[in-house]
């Protein structure tokens, strides 16, 4: 069994806010501003035309905010970085870009599997996307006194399950090697 994924290199300078999230915040802000103007108009000016305009703007901004929130729920988080080569993991070796590492020569192997692209998280108080971008997975190990750490993407649930099986197989192999 073999897992093939892409190594992810984050870019901290890019914005993580998607269009739908911006619609939510702009709609909410305009709604609050409209409410403040309506209160001021009601207490001081009492212009009917101002009341009509800002009630309409307030209602439309609530609709825009709700549409932004609902549509963001079905989107995936944006990728704020780029891919930098391939990662291959099997029960016998790990290959990062063109470097090949036999599992027998590796120390302190850790494979952290968190998510895959499209995995849904219920983020009720968050106006942004609920779908994962699949990049919160990491592999780290020591090879000849060199610490190697890479972040990588898992494209789908099938690959996630395959990598879990490979990880379990590696663990069982390493445990049997210790006791034999």
LINPE-V813750 format. One record per backbone hydrogen bond with DSSP energy under -1.0 kcal/mol. NH is the residue of the N-H (numbers start at 1). CO is the residue of the C=O. Records with the same first field share a line. If there is no record, write none. Layout:
NH = CO / CO
This chain:
3 = 89
5 = 87
7 = 85
8 = 151
9 = 82
11 = 80
22 = 18
23 = 19
24 = 20
25 = 21
26 = 22
27 = 23
28 = 24
29 = 25
30 = 26
31 = 27
32 = 28
33 = 29
34 = 30
35 = 31
36 = 32
37 = 33
38 = 34
39 = 35
40 = 36
41 = 37
42 = 38
43 = 39
44 = 40
46 = 41
51 = 47
52 = 48
53 = 49
54 = 50
55 = 51
56 = 52
57 = 53
58 = 54
59 = 55
60 = 56
61 = 57
62 = 58
63 = 59
64 = 60
65 = 61
66 = 62
67 = 63
68 = 64
69 = 65
70 = 66
71 = 67
72 = 68
73 = 69
75 = 72
77 = 131
82 = 9
84 = 7
87 = 5
88 = 95
89 = 3
90 = 93
94 = 101
95 = 88
96 = 99
97 = 86
99 = 96
101 = 94
103 = 92
105 = 102
106 = 103
107 = 142
110 = 140
112 = 138
117 = 154
118 = 132
119 = 116
121 = 130
123 = 121
126 = 123
131 = 75
132 = 119
138 = 112
139 = 150
140 = 110
141 = 148
142 = 107
143 = 146
148 = 141
150 = 139
152 = 137
153 = 6
154 = 134
160 = 156
161 = 157
162 = 158
163 = 159
164 = 160
165 = 161
166 = 162
167 = 163
168 = 164
169 = 165
170 = 166
171 = 167
172 = 168
173 = 169
174 = 170
175 = 171
176 = 172
177 = 173
178 = 174
179 = 175
